Structures are given as structure tokens and as C-alpha cells.
Amino acid sequence: MRALAPLLLCLLPPMASGADTIYKCIKGDRVVYSQTNCPGEYSQREMAFEFGLTREVDSDKHTDPNDPLTELLSGKAISSEKMLSLIDSEIYRLNQENSYIEVMRASEMQKLDRKRFWRGAPETDPEFLKEVAVMNQRFDEMKGANDASISSLKARRDTVAAANAH
């Protein structure tokens, strides 16, 4: 019996290491878990355990062969309509970010104003005015970077649209 215990301990880690991926097989309202691929009539989701975390991946779905990021990174040309769409969506995102920056600026200003009020300092207090100037400079820099990106994107959009018109 004593000789059997070390043998079992040696066999246990290899068996446990193969069980890091299981499959969740779904058919209607029936769910079955398996260590092998699901039968064809079941939809399959892969459950992977890594670093103590469980990750569920729909392994039935195939990767989209026309992934825009993959196309851009591979150097393949994309259509001008798609390029215009991507540029417009990025311009929209940057405009939304600028709006969010203004909300953050207003919130920060309220915080500084409350701090000044509780110190009992007037609105002309040099320390308060310095804090406001530093805050405005920080938000102006963020917004300026976004505005520069927006203007270069608009120029690129105009170039692509002009080339598309010819």
C-alpha cells in the first residue's frame, strides 16, 4: 500500500493538467458539460480556466474573415466608403470625448470652488486662481489634442471623398 501512494501522486498531476478546458454543450434548454468536443447537434462554448479565472468562449463562431483591424494591419486596401465610415466614427468618438472633457472640467471646477468656499477664501484668492488656471490648462491640452486629431481626420476625409468623386 505504501508503494501505491507515491505512484498515485505521480499520476494525479498529469490527469489534472488536462482538465483545464471543458466544453459547455447547449441544446435548447439542456446544458451538458464535457471534456471532449460536443456532438454536432449541440452548440458549443469553451470554458477555459487560466490563473484562477474562468473564461467562456463561443467556439461555434468562426472568426470574421473581413475584420477591419486585421485588414488595416495586413496592409490590404479597404474601400473608400469603409474608410470614410471609419473616419466619421472616429471623429464622432473624439467629439464625444471632448464633451466628456467639458463635463469633467465643470465637475473639477465645482470641486475647486467648494474647496475655496470651505477655506473661507474669496473668488479672487490667488491660490484658487492658480488652481483654476492649472486645471484649465490640463483640460485645454486634452481638448486641443483631440481637436488636432479631428482636424487631421477631417482633412483625410476630404482627401478620400475627393478621390472617390473622380
C-alpha positions as CSV (number, residue, x, y, z in Angstrom):
1,M,0.0,0.0,0.0
2,R,2.9,2.4,0.8
3,A,4.4,1.9,-2.7
4,L,1.0,2.6,-4.3
5,A,0.7,6.1,-2.7
6,P,3.7,7.7,-4.5
7,L,2.5,6.1,-7.8
8,L,-0.9,7.7,-7.4
9,L,0.6,11.1,-6.6
10,C,2.8,10.9,-9.7
11,L,-0.2,10.1,-11.9
12,L,-2.5,12.7,-10.4
13,P,-0.9,15.9,-11.7
14,P,-0.8,14.8,-15.4
15,M,-4.5,13.9,-15.2
16,A,-5.4,17.2,-13.5
17,S,-3.5,19.3,-16.0
18,G,-5.5,18.1,-19.0
19,A,-8.8,19.2,-17.3
20,D,-8.1,22.9,-17.8
21,T,-10.6,23.2,-20.7
22,I,-14.1,21.9,-20.6
23,Y,-17.0,22.4,-23.1
24,K,-20.4,23.6,-22.3
25,C,-22.8,21.8,-24.7
26,I,-26.2,23.5,-25.2
27,K,-29.2,22.1,-27.0
28,G,-32.5,24.0,-26.3
29,D,-32.8,24.3,-22.6
30,R,-30.5,21.4,-21.9
31,V,-26.9,22.1,-20.8
32,V,-24.2,19.4,-20.5
33,Y,-20.5,19.9,-19.6
34,S,-17.9,17.7,-21.3
35,Q,-14.1,17.4,-21.5
36,T,-14.4,16.5,-25.2
37,N,-16.0,18.4,-28.1
38,C,-19.8,18.5,-28.2
39,P,-21.8,16.4,-30.6
40,G,-22.8,18.2,-33.8
41,E,-26.4,18.9,-32.7
42,Y,-25.3,20.9,-29.7
43,S,-23.9,24.4,-29.7
44,Q,-20.6,24.5,-28.0
45,R,-19.0,27.0,-25.7
46,E,-15.4,26.5,-24.5
47,M,-14.8,27.1,-20.7
48,A,-11.1,27.8,-20.1
49,F,-9.6,28.1,-16.7
50,E,-6.5,30.3,-16.5
51,F,-4.8,31.8,-13.5
52,G,-7.9,31.0,-11.3
53,L,-10.3,32.8,-13.7
54,T,-13.0,31.2,-15.9
55,R,-13.3,32.4,-19.4
56,E,-16.2,31.3,-21.6
57,V,-15.7,31.5,-25.4
58,D,-18.3,30.7,-28.1
59,S,-16.3,28.2,-30.0
60,D,-19.0,27.6,-32.6
61,K,-18.5,31.1,-34.0
62,H,-15.9,31.4,-36.8
63,T,-13.7,34.4,-37.0
64,D,-14.8,37.1,-39.4
65,P,-12.5,37.0,-42.4
66,N,-13.2,40.6,-43.1
67,D,-12.2,42.0,-39.7
68,P,-11.3,45.7,-40.4
69,L,-8.5,45.8,-37.9
70,T,-6.9,42.8,-39.5
71,E,-7.3,44.3,-42.9
72,L,-5.6,47.5,-41.8
73,L,-2.7,45.8,-40.1
74,S,-2.1,43.5,-43.1
75,G,-1.8,46.4,-45.4
76,K,-4.7,45.4,-47.7
77,A,-6.6,48.2,-49.2
78,I,-10.1,48.9,-47.9
79,S,-12.8,50.5,-49.8
80,S,-13.1,54.3,-49.7
81,E,-16.7,54.0,-48.4
82,K,-15.4,51.9,-45.5
83,M,-12.5,54.4,-44.9
84,L,-15.0,57.3,-44.8
85,S,-17.1,55.4,-42.4
86,L,-14.2,54.6,-40.1
87,I,-13.0,58.3,-40.2
88,D,-16.5,59.5,-39.4
89,S,-16.9,57.2,-36.5
90,E,-13.5,58.3,-35.1
91,I,-14.5,61.9,-35.5
92,Y,-17.7,61.2,-33.6
93,R,-15.8,59.4,-30.8
94,L,-13.4,62.3,-30.4
95,N,-16.3,64.8,-30.3
96,Q,-17.9,62.7,-27.6
97,E,-14.6,62.7,-25.7
98,N,-14.5,66.5,-25.9
99,S,-17.9,66.7,-24.5
100,Y,-16.9,64.4,-21.7
101,I,-13.8,66.6,-21.0
102,E,-16.1,69.6,-20.6
103,V,-18.2,67.6,-18.1
104,M,-15.1,66.7,-16.2
105,R,-13.9,70.3,-16.3
106,A,-17.2,71.5,-14.8
107,S,-17.0,68.9,-12.1
108,E,-13.4,69.8,-11.3
109,M,-14.4,73.5,-11.1
110,Q,-17.1,72.7,-8.7
111,K,-14.7,70.8,-6.5
112,L,-12.2,73.6,-6.5
113,D,-15.0,76.1,-5.8
114,R,-16.2,74.1,-2.8
115,K,-12.6,73.8,-1.5
116,R,-12.2,77.6,-1.8
117,F,-15.6,78.2,-0.1
118,W,-14.7,76.0,2.9
119,R,-11.3,77.7,3.3
120,G,-13.2,81.0,3.5
121,A,-11.3,82.5,0.6
122,P,-12.8,85.0,-1.8
123,E,-13.1,84.2,-5.5
124,T,-10.1,86.4,-6.2
125,D,-7.9,84.4,-3.9
126,P,-4.5,83.9,-5.7
127,E,-4.2,80.2,-4.7
128,F,-7.7,79.5,-6.0
129,L,-7.0,81.3,-9.3
130,K,-3.7,79.4,-9.7
131,E,-5.5,76.0,-9.2
132,V,-8.2,77.0,-11.7
133,A,-5.5,78.0,-14.3
134,V,-3.7,74.7,-13.8
135,M,-6.9,72.8,-14.2
136,N,-8.0,74.7,-17.3
137,Q,-4.5,74.2,-18.9
138,R,-4.7,70.5,-18.3
139,F,-8.2,70.2,-19.9
140,D,-7.3,72.6,-22.7
141,E,-4.3,70.4,-23.6
142,M,-6.5,67.3,-23.7
143,K,-9.2,69.0,-25.8
144,G,-6.5,70.6,-28.0
145,A,-5.0,67.2,-28.8
146,N,-8.5,65.9,-29.7
147,D,-9.2,69.0,-31.9
148,A,-5.9,68.5,-33.7
149,S,-6.8,64.9,-34.4
150,I,-10.3,65.9,-35.5
151,S,-8.9,68.4,-38.0
152,S,-6.4,66.0,-39.5
153,L,-9.2,63.3,-39.7
154,K,-11.5,65.8,-41.5
155,A,-8.6,66.7,-43.9
156,R,-8.1,63.0,-44.6
157,R,-11.9,62.5,-45.1
158,D,-11.9,65.4,-47.6
159,T,-9.0,63.8,-49.5
160,V,-10.7,60.4,-49.6
161,A,-14.0,61.9,-50.6
162,A,-12.3,64.0,-53.4
163,A,-10.5,60.9,-54.7
164,N,-13.8,59.0,-54.6
165,A,-15.6,61.7,-56.5
166,H,-13.2,61.4,-59.5
